[in-house]
Every structure is written in C-alpha cells, then in structure tokens.
Amino acid sequence: MKAEGNIPMIMSQLKKGESIAEVEQIIQNAVGDLSESNKAASLEQLQSALDEVSPLDCTTAEWNACRYARMYLSSQMAEAV
C-alpha cells in the first residue's frame, strides 16, 4: 500500500489498531516500499493528520492508537534525519 493519497485509509486502520505492534505494522506497511524522499513526505502527511485528531472525536482505544502512532512516527522521522 502506498501512503501518498491514502492517508484517510491509513488513519482508519490506525484507529482500529489493537496493540502497539499492530500500529507499528500499519505504519511500516504504509511507507515501507517508498523511496526515502516519498517516505519522508508520507510520514509528514501522516503526522499532520494525526495532529488533527481530537480525543473528543475518538474512543479511548482509538485515541491510544493515534497517540502511540504519533510517538512512533516521531521516532521514525528522527531516525530518518
């Protein structure tokens, strides 16, 4: 799956993530096959989408998955630099 253009679908999958490992796998699958420049851009787009998620619009499980995804993305983006 390519991340570019699929951010809403990836966000939906992330919200359904039931474990830390599952959230990590969703992100890895979304950007794993992309070139480094596309990967960085996709990670930034996904980070931006996650930043817009409000805890008031989510269940506790969805918010926890999104919150962990933000932390995981931050670490992945730091490693890419």
N, CA, C and O atoms as a CHARMM CRD file, in Angstrom:
* protein
*
  324
    1    1 MET  N      0.84200  -1.17100   0.00000 PROA 1      0.00000
    2    1 MET  CA     0.00000   0.00000   0.00000 PROA 1      0.00000
    3    1 MET  C      0.88900   1.23700   0.00000 PROA 1      0.00000
    4    1 MET  O      1.87000   1.30700   0.74000 PROA 1      0.00000
    5    2 LYS  N      0.54900   2.18500  -0.81200 PROA 2      0.00000
    6    2 LYS  CA     1.28100   3.44500  -0.86900 PROA 2      0.00000
    7    2 LYS  C      0.60100   4.44900   0.04800 PROA 2      0.00000
    8    2 LYS  O     -0.62500   4.55800   0.07000 PROA 2      0.00000
    9    3 ALA  N      1.40500   5.17600   0.80100 PROA 3      0.00000
   10    3 ALA  CA     0.85000   6.12200   1.76900 PROA 3      0.00000
   11    3 ALA  C      0.27900   7.35600   1.09100 PROA 3      0.00000
   12    3 ALA  O     -0.75500   7.87800   1.50900 PROA 3      0.00000
   13    4 GLU  N      0.95300   7.82200   0.04400 PROA 4      0.00000
   14    4 GLU  CA     0.50500   9.04800  -0.60100 PROA 4      0.00000
   15    4 GLU  C     -0.89700   8.87300  -1.16800 PROA 4      0.00000
   16    4 GLU  O     -1.15400   7.94500  -1.93500 PROA 4      0.00000
   17    5 GLY  N     -1.79000   9.76000  -0.79100 PROA 5      0.00000
   18    5 GLY  CA    -3.16300   9.69600  -1.26800 PROA 5      0.00000
   19    5 GLY  C     -4.04200   8.75200  -0.48200 PROA 5      0.00000
   20    5 GLY  O     -5.25300   8.71800  -0.69700 PROA 5      0.00000
   21    6 ASN  N     -3.46500   7.98500   0.42200 PROA 6      0.00000
   22    6 ASN  CA    -4.22600   7.02000   1.20000 PROA 6      0.00000
   23    6 ASN  C     -4.25900   7.35500   2.68400 PROA 6      0.00000
   24    6 ASN  O     -4.54200   6.48500   3.50800 PROA 6      0.00000
   25    7 ILE  N     -3.97900   8.58000   3.02800 PROA 7      0.00000
   26    7 ILE  CA    -3.91700   8.96900   4.43600 PROA 7      0.00000
   27    7 ILE  C     -5.23200   8.66300   5.16400 PROA 7      0.00000
   28    7 ILE  O     -5.18200   8.13300   6.27400 PROA 7      0.00000
   29    8 PRO  N     -6.41300   8.97200   4.59200 PROA 8      0.00000
   30    8 PRO  CA    -7.65500   8.64000   5.31100 PROA 8      0.00000
   31    8 PRO  C     -7.79200   7.13700   5.59500 PROA 8      0.00000
   32    8 PRO  O     -8.24800   6.74800   6.67000 PROA 8      0.00000
   33    9 MET  N     -7.40100   6.30300   4.63900 PROA 9      0.00000
   34    9 MET  CA    -7.48400   4.86100   4.84400 PROA 9      0.00000
   35    9 MET  C     -6.49900   4.40600   5.92400 PROA 9      0.00000
   36    9 MET  O     -6.83100   3.56100   6.75600 PROA 9      0.00000
   37   10 ILE  N     -5.29400   4.96500   5.90600 PROA 10     0.00000
   38   10 ILE  CA    -4.29000   4.61400   6.91200 PROA 10     0.00000
   39   10 ILE  C     -4.76900   5.05900   8.29100 PROA 10     0.00000
   40   10 ILE  O     -4.61900   4.32600   9.26800 PROA 10     0.00000
   41   11 MET  N     -5.33900   6.24700   8.37100 PROA 11     0.00000
   42   11 MET  CA    -5.85900   6.74100   9.64800 PROA 11     0.00000
   43   11 MET  C     -6.94700   5.81600  10.18500 PROA 11     0.00000
   44   11 MET  O     -6.99100   5.53000  11.38200 PROA 11     0.00000
   45   12 SER  N     -7.81400   5.35700   9.30700 PROA 12     0.00000
   46   12 SER  CA    -8.86800   4.43500   9.71500 PROA 12     0.00000
   47   12 SER  C     -8.27500   3.14300  10.26500 PROA 12     0.00000
   48   12 SER  O     -8.73400   2.62600  11.28400 PROA 12     0.00000
   49   13 GLN  N     -7.25700   2.62700   9.59100 PROA 13     0.00000
   50   13 GLN  CA    -6.60000   1.40800  10.05800 PROA 13     0.00000
   51   13 GLN  C     -5.91400   1.63600  11.39900 PROA 13     0.00000
   52   13 GLN  O     -5.98100   0.78700  12.28700 PROA 13     0.00000
   53   14 LEU  N     -5.25100   2.78900  11.54500 PROA 14     0.00000
   54   14 LEU  CA    -4.56000   3.08600  12.80100 PROA 14     0.00000
   55   14 LEU  C     -5.53700   3.13700  13.96800 PROA 14     0.00000
   56   14 LEU  O     -5.24600   2.62400  15.04900 PROA 14     0.00000
   57   15 LYS  N     -6.68800   3.75300  13.75100 PROA 15     0.00000
   58   15 LYS  CA    -7.67600   3.84900  14.82500 PROA 15     0.00000
   59   15 LYS  C     -8.17600   2.47800  15.25500 PROA 15     0.00000
   60   15 LYS  O     -8.61300   2.30000  16.39300 PROA 15     0.00000
   61   16 LYS  N     -8.11300   1.51400  14.35400 PROA 16     0.00000
   62   16 LYS  CA    -8.55300   0.15500  14.67500 PROA 16     0.00000
   63   16 LYS  C     -7.43300  -0.69500  15.26800 PROA 16     0.00000
   64   16 LYS  O     -7.66600  -1.83000  15.68400 PROA 16     0.00000
   65   17 GLY  N     -6.21800  -0.14600  15.30700 PROA 17     0.00000
   66   17 GLY  CA    -5.08400  -0.88300  15.84900 PROA 17     0.00000
   67   17 GLY  C     -5.32700  -1.27700  17.29600 PROA 17     0.00000
   68   17 GLY  O     -5.65200  -0.43500  18.13300 PROA 17     0.00000
   69   18 GLU  N     -5.16800  -2.55400  17.58000 PROA 18     0.00000
   70   18 GLU  CA    -5.47300  -3.05700  18.91600 PROA 18     0.00000
   71   18 GLU  C     -4.24100  -3.21400  19.79600 PROA 18     0.00000
   72   18 GLU  O     -4.36400  -3.48400  20.99000 PROA 18     0.00000
   73   19 SER  N     -3.06500  -3.04800  19.22300 PROA 19     0.00000
   74   19 SER  CA    -1.84200  -3.19100  20.00900 PROA 19     0.00000
   75   19 SER  C     -0.76600  -2.27900  19.43100 PROA 19     0.00000
   76   19 SER  O     -0.88100  -1.77900  18.31300 PROA 19     0.00000
   77   20 ILE  N      0.27000  -2.08100  20.21800 PROA 20     0.00000
   78   20 ILE  CA     1.40400  -1.27900  19.76400 PROA 20     0.00000
   79   20 ILE  C      2.02000  -1.90000  18.52000 PROA 20     0.00000
   80   20 ILE  O      2.34000  -1.20100  17.55900 PROA 20     0.00000
   81   21 ALA  N      2.18300  -3.21000  18.54400 PROA 21     0.00000
   82   21 ALA  CA     2.78300  -3.91100  17.40200 PROA 21     0.00000
   83   21 ALA  C      1.93600  -3.73700  16.14400 PROA 21     0.00000
   84   21 ALA  O      2.47200  -3.57600  15.04800 PROA 21     0.00000
   85   22 GLU  N      0.63300  -3.76900  16.30100 PROA 22     0.00000
   86   22 GLU  CA    -0.25200  -3.61500  15.14400 PROA 22     0.00000
   87   22 GLU  C     -0.16600  -2.20200  14.56800 PROA 22     0.00000
   88   22 GLU  O     -0.16000  -2.03100  13.34900 PROA 22     0.00000
   89   23 VAL  N     -0.10100  -1.19900  15.42800 PROA 23     0.00000
   90   23 VAL  CA     0.03200   0.18800  14.97300 PROA 23     0.00000
   91   23 VAL  C      1.35100   0.35700  14.21700 PROA 23     0.00000
   92   23 VAL  O      1.38200   0.96500  13.14700 PROA 23     0.00000
   93   24 GLU  N      2.43100  -0.17600  14.77000 PROA 24     0.00000
   94   24 GLU  CA     3.73000  -0.09300  14.10000 PROA 24     0.00000
   95   24 GLU  C      3.68500  -0.77600  12.74100 PROA 24     0.00000
   96   24 GLU  O      4.22200  -0.25300  11.76300 PROA 24     0.00000
   97   25 GLN  N      3.04800  -1.94100  12.67400 PROA 25     0.00000
   98   25 GLN  CA     2.97200  -2.69100  11.42300 PROA 25     0.00000
   99   25 GLN  C      2.18200  -1.93200  10.36600 PROA 25     0.00000
  100   25 GLN  O      2.55400  -1.93900   9.19300 PROA 25     0.00000
  101   26 ILE  N      1.10500  -1.28300  10.76500 PROA 26     0.00000
  102   26 ILE  CA     0.30700  -0.49300   9.82200 PROA 26     0.00000
  103   26 ILE  C      1.16000   0.61600   9.21300 PROA 26     0.00000
  104   26 ILE  O      1.12700   0.83600   8.00200 PROA 26     0.00000
  105   27 ILE  N      1.91800   1.30700  10.04600 PROA 27     0.00000
  106   27 ILE  CA     2.77400   2.39300   9.55100 PROA 27     0.00000
  107   27 ILE  C      3.87600   1.84300   8.66500 PROA 27     0.00000
  108   27 ILE  O      4.15000   2.39700   7.60100 PROA 27     0.00000
  109   28 GLN  N      4.50900   0.76600   9.08800 PROA 28     0.00000
  110   28 GLN  CA     5.58000   0.16800   8.28800 PROA 28     0.00000
  111   28 GLN  C      5.06400  -0.30200   6.93600 PROA 28     0.00000
  112   28 GLN  O      5.72900  -0.10700   5.91900 PROA 28     0.00000
  113   29 ASN  N      3.89300  -0.91700   6.91200 PROA 29     0.00000
  114   29 ASN  CA     3.31100  -1.36700   5.64700 PROA 29     0.00000
  115   29 ASN  C      2.97500  -0.18900   4.73800 PROA 29     0.00000
  116   29 ASN  O      3.09600  -0.28500   3.51700 PROA 29     0.00000
  117   30 ALA  N      2.55600   0.91500   5.33500 PROA 30     0.00000
  118   30 ALA  CA     2.15200   2.08100   4.54800 PROA 30     0.00000
  119   30 ALA  C      3.32600   2.75700   3.85700 PROA 30     0.00000
  120   30 ALA  O      3.17600   3.26100   2.74400 PROA 30     0.00000
  121   31 VAL  N      4.48500   2.77600   4.49200 PROA 31     0.00000
  122   31 VAL  CA     5.61500   3.52700   3.93800 PROA 31     0.00000
  123   31 VAL  C      6.82700   2.66000   3.61200 PROA 31     0.00000
  124   31 VAL  O      7.83400   3.17000   3.12300 PROA 31     0.00000
  125   32 GLY  N      6.74600   1.38800   3.87000 PROA 32     0.00000
  126   32 GLY  CA     7.90600   0.51200   3.73000 PROA 32     0.00000
  127   32 GLY  C      8.52500   0.45100   2.35000 PROA 32     0.00000
  128   32 GLY  O      9.74900   0.37900   2.23600 PROA 32     0.00000
  129   33 ASP  N      7.72500   0.47800   1.29800 PROA 33     0.00000
  130   33 ASP  CA     8.24100   0.31200  -0.06300 PROA 33     0.00000
  131   33 ASP  C      8.50600   1.63700  -0.77500 PROA 33     0.00000
  132   33 ASP  O      8.85400   1.64600  -1.95600 PROA 33     0.00000
  133   34 LEU  N      8.34700   2.73600  -0.07700 PROA 34     0.00000
  134   34 LEU  CA     8.52700   4.04200  -0.70800 PROA 34     0.00000
  135   34 LEU  C      9.99500   4.44400  -0.72000 PROA 34     0.00000
  136   34 LEU  O     10.78000   4.00900   0.12300 PROA 34     0.00000
  137   35 SER  N     10.35100   5.27900  -1.68900 PROA 35     0.00000
  138   35 SER  CA    11.70600   5.83600  -1.71300 PROA 35     0.00000
  139   35 SER  C     11.87400   6.74200  -0.50000 PROA 35     0.00000
  140   35 SER  O     10.88500   7.14700   0.11200 PROA 35     0.00000
  141   36 GLU  N     13.10400   7.06100  -0.15000 PROA 36     0.00000
  142   36 GLU  CA    13.36000   7.86000   1.05300 PROA 36     0.00000
  143   36 GLU  C     12.66000   9.21700   1.01200 PROA 36     0.00000
  144   36 GLU  O     12.11000   9.65900   2.02000 PROA 36     0.00000
  145   37 SER  N     12.67600   9.88200  -0.14400 PROA 37     0.00000
  146   37 SER  CA    12.02300  11.19700  -0.22100 PROA 37     0.00000
  147   37 SER  C     10.50600  11.06000  -0.09700 PROA 37     0.00000
  148   37 SER  O      9.86500  11.85900   0.58500 PROA 37     0.00000
  149   38 ASN  N      9.93100  10.05000  -0.75400 PROA 38     0.00000
  150   38 ASN  CA     8.49200   9.82200  -0.64000 PROA 38     0.00000
  151   38 ASN  C      8.12300   9.36100   0.76300 PROA 38     0.00000
  152   38 ASN  O      7.06400   9.71500   1.28200 PROA 38     0.00000
  153   39 LYS  N      9.00200   8.56800   1.37700 PROA 39     0.00000
  154   39 LYS  CA     8.75400   8.08200   2.73000 PROA 39     0.00000
  155   39 LYS  C      8.68900   9.25200   3.70100 PROA 39     0.00000
  156   39 LYS  O      7.78200   9.32600   4.53000 PROA 39     0.00000
  157   40 ALA  N      9.65100  10.16500   3.60000 PROA 40     0.00000
  158   40 ALA  CA     9.67500  11.33000   4.49000 PROA 40     0.00000
  159   40 ALA  C      8.41800  12.17800   4.30400 PROA 40     0.00000
  160   40 ALA  O      7.81400  12.62100   5.28200 PROA 40     0.00000
  161   41 ALA  N      8.02700  12.40200   3.05800 PROA 41     0.00000
  162   41 ALA  CA     6.83100  13.20400   2.78400 PROA 41     0.00000
  163   41 ALA  C      5.58100  12.51600   3.32100 PROA 41     0.00000
  164   41 ALA  O      4.70500  13.17000   3.88700 PROA 41     0.00000
  165   42 SER  N      5.49600  11.20900   3.14800 PROA 42     0.00000
  166   42 SER  CA     4.33600  10.46300   3.63100 PROA 42     0.00000
  167   42 SER  C      4.27200  10.45500   5.14900 PROA 42     0.00000
  168   42 SER  O      3.19100  10.57300   5.72700 PROA 42     0.00000
  169   43 LEU  N      5.42100  10.31600   5.79900 PROA 43     0.00000
  170   43 LEU  CA     5.45300  10.35900   7.26200 PROA 43     0.00000
  171   43 LEU  C      4.99200  11.72300   7.76600 PROA 43     0.00000
  172   43 LEU  O      4.27700  11.81100   8.76400 PROA 43     0.00000
  173   44 GLU  N      5.40200  12.78300   7.07800 PROA 44     0.00000
  174   44 GLU  CA     4.97900  14.13200   7.46700 PROA 44     0.00000
  175   44 GLU  C      3.47400  14.31500   7.28100 PROA 44     0.00000
  176   44 GLU  O      2.81200  14.91800   8.12500 PROA 44     0.00000
  177   45 GLN  N      2.93100  13.79200   6.16900 PROA 45     0.00000
  178   45 GLN  CA     1.49500  13.89100   5.92700 PROA 45     0.00000
  179   45 GLN  C      0.71800  13.12400   6.99200 PROA 45     0.00000
  180   45 GLN  O     -0.29800  13.60200   7.49700 PROA 45     0.00000
  181   46 LEU  N      1.20100  11.94400   7.32300 PROA 46     0.00000
  182   46 LEU  CA     0.53300  11.13300   8.33400 PROA 46     0.00000
  183   46 LEU  C      0.62400  11.80500   9.70300 PROA 46     0.00000
  184   46 LEU  O     -0.34700  11.81000  10.45900 PROA 46     0.00000
  185   47 GLN  N      1.78100  12.36800  10.02100 PROA 47     0.00000
  186   47 GLN  CA     1.95800  13.09300  11.28400 PROA 47     0.00000
  187   47 GLN  C      0.98200  14.26300  11.35700 PROA 47     0.00000
  188   47 GLN  O      0.37100  14.50100  12.39900 PROA 47     0.00000
  189   48 SER  N      0.83700  14.98300  10.26700 PROA 48     0.00000
  190   48 SER  CA    -0.08400  16.11600  10.22400 PROA 48     0.00000
  191   48 SER  C     -1.52400  15.65800  10.45400 PROA 48     0.00000
  192   48 SER  O     -2.27100  16.29500  11.19700 PROA 48     0.00000
  193   49 ALA  N     -1.90700  14.56400   9.82100 PROA 49     0.00000
  194   49 ALA  CA    -3.25900  14.02800  10.00100 PROA 49     0.00000
  195   49 ALA  C     -3.48000  13.58600  11.44700 PROA 49     0.00000
  196   49 ALA  O     -4.55400  13.80400  12.00900 PROA 49     0.00000
  197   50 LEU  N     -2.47300  12.97200  12.04200 PROA 50     0.00000
  198   50 LEU  CA    -2.59200  12.53500  13.43600 PROA 50     0.00000
  199   50 LEU  C     -2.67600  13.72500  14.38600 PROA 50     0.00000
  200   50 LEU  O     -3.36400  13.66000  15.40500 PROA 50     0.00000
  201   51 ASP  N     -1.98300  14.80400  14.05800 PROA 51     0.00000
  202   51 ASP  CA    -2.02600  16.00700  14.89200 PROA 51     0.00000
  203   51 ASP  C     -3.42600  16.62300  14.92500 PROA 51     0.00000
  204   51 ASP  O     -3.78100  17.31200  15.88100 PROA 51     0.00000
  205   52 GLU  N     -4.20700  16.37600  13.89400 PROA 52     0.00000
  206   52 GLU  CA    -5.55200  16.94300  13.81200 PROA 52     0.00000
  207   52 GLU  C     -6.60400  16.11300  14.54600 PROA 52     0.00000
  208   52 GLU  O     -7.74100  16.55800  14.69900 PROA 52     0.00000
  209   53 VAL  N     -6.24000  14.91700  14.99900 PROA 53     0.00000
  210   53 VAL  CA    -7.19200  14.04800  15.69000 PROA 53     0.00000
  211   53 VAL  C     -7.45100  14.59900  17.08800 PROA 53     0.00000
  212   53 VAL  O     -6.51900  14.90000  17.83400 PROA 53     0.00000
  213   54 SER  N     -8.71900  14.72500  17.42600 PROA 54     0.00000
  214   54 SER  CA    -9.10800  15.20300  18.75000 PROA 54     0.00000
  215   54 SER  C     -9.53600  14.01800  19.61300 PROA 54     0.00000
  216   54 SER  O    -10.23900  13.12800  19.13200 PROA 54     0.00000
  217   55 PRO  N     -9.12800  13.99500  20.86500 PROA 55     0.00000
  218   55 PRO  CA    -9.56400  12.90600  21.74200 PROA 55     0.00000
  219   55 PRO  C    -11.07600  12.91300  21.96200 PROA 55     0.00000
  220   55 PRO  O    -11.65000  11.90200  22.36700 PROA 55     0.00000
  221   56 LEU  N    -11.71300  14.03400  21.70000 PROA 56     0.00000
  222   56 LEU  CA   -13.16400  14.11300  21.85900 PROA 56     0.00000
  223   56 LEU  C    -13.90700  13.39400  20.73800 PROA 56     0.00000
  224   56 LEU  O    -15.08500  13.06400  20.87800 PROA 56     0.00000
  225   57 ASP  N    -13.21200  13.15200  19.62100 PROA 57     0.00000
  226   57 ASP  CA   -13.83300  12.50800  18.46600 PROA 57     0.00000
  227   57 ASP  C    -13.51700  11.02100  18.38700 PROA 57     0.00000
  228   57 ASP  O    -13.85400  10.36900  17.39900 PROA 57     0.00000
  229   58 CYS  N    -12.86900  10.47500  19.42200 PROA 58     0.00000
  230   58 CYS  CA   -12.40900   9.08900  19.38800 PROA 58     0.00000
  231   58 CYS  C    -12.84300   8.34400  20.64100 PROA 58     0.00000
  232   58 CYS  O    -13.14300   8.93600  21.67800 PROA 58     0.00000
  233   59 THR  N    -12.86600   7.03200  20.50700 PROA 59     0.00000
  234   59 THR  CA   -12.98900   6.20900  21.70400 PROA 59     0.00000
  235   59 THR  C    -11.62600   6.19400  22.38900 PROA 59     0.00000
  236   59 THR  O    -10.63400   6.64300  21.81300 PROA 59     0.00000
  237   60 THR  N    -11.57600   5.68900  23.58800 PROA 60     0.00000
  238   60 THR  CA   -10.30400   5.61400  24.30900 PROA 60     0.00000
  239   60 THR  C     -9.30100   4.76600  23.54700 PROA 60     0.00000
  240   60 THR  O     -8.12800   5.13000  23.45100 PROA 60     0.00000
  241   61 ALA  N     -9.74600   3.64300  23.00600 PROA 61     0.00000
  242   61 ALA  CA    -8.84400   2.75400  22.26100 PROA 61     0.00000
  243   61 ALA  C     -8.31800   3.44000  21.00100 PROA 61     0.00000
  244   61 ALA  O     -7.13500   3.32300  20.68100 PROA 61     0.00000
  245   62 GLU  N     -9.18900   4.15500  20.28300 PROA 62     0.00000
  246   62 GLU  CA    -8.75900   4.86600  19.07700 PROA 62     0.00000
  247   62 GLU  C     -7.74800   5.95500  19.42300 PROA 62     0.00000
  248   62 GLU  O     -6.74500   6.12100  18.73000 PROA 62     0.00000
  249   63 TRP  N     -8.01800   6.69800  20.50000 PROA 63     0.00000
  250   63 TRP  CA    -7.10500   7.76500  20.89800 PROA 63     0.00000
  251   63 TRP  C     -5.74600   7.19500  21.29600 PROA 63     0.00000
  252   63 TRP  O     -4.70900   7.75100  20.93700 PROA 63     0.00000
  253   64 ASN  N     -5.75100   6.09200  22.03300 PROA 64     0.00000
  254   64 ASN  CA    -4.48600   5.47200  22.42600 PROA 64     0.00000
  255   64 ASN  C     -3.68900   5.02500  21.20500 PROA 64     0.00000
  256   64 ASN  O     -2.47000   5.19200  21.16400 PROA 64     0.00000
  257   65 ALA  N     -4.36900   4.46000  20.21400 PROA 65     0.00000
  258   65 ALA  CA    -3.68400   4.02100  18.99300 PROA 65     0.00000
  259   65 ALA  C     -3.10500   5.22500  18.24600 PROA 65     0.00000
  260   65 ALA  O     -1.97000   5.17200  17.77300 PROA 65     0.00000
  261   66 CYS  N     -3.86800   6.29500  18.14000 PROA 66     0.00000
  262   66 CYS  CA    -3.38300   7.50000  17.45000 PROA 66     0.00000
  263   66 CYS  C     -2.24200   8.15200  18.21900 PROA 66     0.00000
  264   66 CYS  O     -1.27200   8.61700  17.62200 PROA 66     0.00000
  265   67 ARG  N     -2.35800   8.18500  19.52100 PROA 67     0.00000
  266   67 ARG  CA    -1.30300   8.78500  20.34400 PROA 67     0.00000
  267   67 ARG  C     -0.00200   7.99800  20.19800 PROA 67     0.00000
  268   67 ARG  O      1.07100   8.58700  20.06100 PROA 67     0.00000
  269   68 TYR  N     -0.09900   6.66100  20.22800 PROA 68     0.00000
  270   68 TYR  CA     1.11200   5.86400  20.05100 PROA 68     0.00000
  271   68 TYR  C      1.66500   6.03900  18.63500 PROA 68     0.00000
  272   68 TYR  O      2.87900   6.11800  18.44800 PROA 68     0.00000
  273   69 ALA  N      0.78100   6.09900  17.64600 PROA 69     0.00000
  274   69 ALA  CA     1.23200   6.28400  16.26100 PROA 69     0.00000
  275   69 ALA  C      2.01500   7.58600  16.12700 PROA 69     0.00000
  276   69 ALA  O      3.01800   7.63100  15.41400 PROA 69     0.00000
  277   70 ARG  N      1.57400   8.63900  16.79900 PROA 70     0.00000
  278   70 ARG  CA     2.30800   9.91500  16.76700 PROA 70     0.00000
  279   70 ARG  C      3.69700   9.75700  17.36600 PROA 70     0.00000
  280   70 ARG  O      4.67500  10.26600  16.81700 PROA 70     0.00000
  281   71 MET  N      3.78800   9.05500  18.49000 PROA 71     0.00000
  282   71 MET  CA     5.09800   8.83900  19.11800 PROA 71     0.00000
  283   71 MET  C      6.00000   8.00400  18.21700 PROA 71     0.00000
  284   71 MET  O      7.18500   8.29900  18.06200 PROA 71     0.00000
  285   72 TYR  N      5.42900   6.96400  17.62900 PROA 72     0.00000
  286   72 TYR  CA     6.20300   6.08500  16.74900 PROA 72     0.00000
  287   72 TYR  C      6.67800   6.85200  15.51400 PROA 72     0.00000
  288   72 TYR  O      7.83300   6.72000  15.10800 PROA 72     0.00000
  289   73 LEU  N      5.80000   7.64500  14.92200 PROA 73     0.00000
  290   73 LEU  CA     6.18200   8.44500  13.75500 PROA 73     0.00000
  291   73 LEU  C      7.29200   9.42700  14.09700 PROA 73     0.00000
  292   73 LEU  O      8.21900   9.61400  13.30900 PROA 73     0.00000
  293   74 SER  N      7.20700  10.04800  15.25200 PROA 74     0.00000
  294   74 SER  CA     8.25800  10.98600  15.66700 PROA 74     0.00000
  295   74 SER  C      9.60600  10.29300  15.74100 PROA 74     0.00000
  296   74 SER  O     10.61900  10.84600  15.31500 PROA 74     0.00000
  297   75 SER  N      9.61700   9.08300  16.28000 PROA 75     0.00000
  298   75 SER  CA    10.88500   8.34800  16.37600 PROA 75     0.00000
  299   75 SER  C     11.38200   7.94100  14.99500 PROA 75     0.00000
  300   75 SER  O     12.58600   7.97700  14.74000 PROA 75     0.00000
  301   76 GLN  N     10.47500   7.55600  14.10100 PROA 76     0.00000
  302   76 GLN  CA    10.86700   7.16600  12.74800 PROA 76     0.00000
  303   76 GLN  C     11.39700   8.36400  11.96500 PROA 76     0.00000
  304   76 GLN  O     12.35600   8.23600  11.20400 PROA 76     0.00000
  305   77 MET  N     10.78200   9.51300  12.14800 PROA 77     0.00000
  306   77 MET  CA    11.22900  10.71200  11.45000 PROA 77     0.00000
  307   77 MET  C     12.58700  11.16800  11.98500 PROA 77     0.00000
  308   77 MET  O     13.42000  11.65700  11.22100 PROA 77     0.00000
  309   78 ALA  N     12.81100  11.01200  13.27200 PROA 78     0.00000
  310   78 ALA  CA    14.10500  11.38000  13.85600 PROA 78     0.00000
  311   78 ALA  C     15.21300  10.46100  13.34200 PROA 78     0.00000
  312   78 ALA  O     16.33200  10.91200  13.10100 PROA 78     0.00000
  313   79 GLU  N     14.90500   9.17700  13.17400 PROA 79     0.00000
  314   79 GLU  CA    15.88200   8.22400  12.65000 PROA 79     0.00000
  315   79 GLU  C     16.21000   8.50800  11.19300 PROA 79     0.00000
  316   79 GLU  O     17.32800   8.25800  10.74400 PROA 79     0.00000
  317   80 ALA  N     15.23200   9.03200  10.45200 PROA 80     0.00000
  318   80 ALA  CA    15.42700   9.29200   9.02600 PROA 80     0.00000
  319   80 ALA  C     16.34100  10.48900   8.78500 PROA 80     0.00000
  320   80 ALA  O     16.90700  10.62600   7.70000 PROA 80     0.00000
  321   81 VAL  N     16.48800  11.34000   9.76800 PROA 81     0.00000
  322   81 VAL  CA    17.30600  12.55700   9.60600 PROA 81     0.00000
  323   81 VAL  C     18.74500  12.26300   9.73600 PROA 81     0.00000
  324   81 VAL  O     19.57200  13.16900   9.62700 PROA 81     0.00000
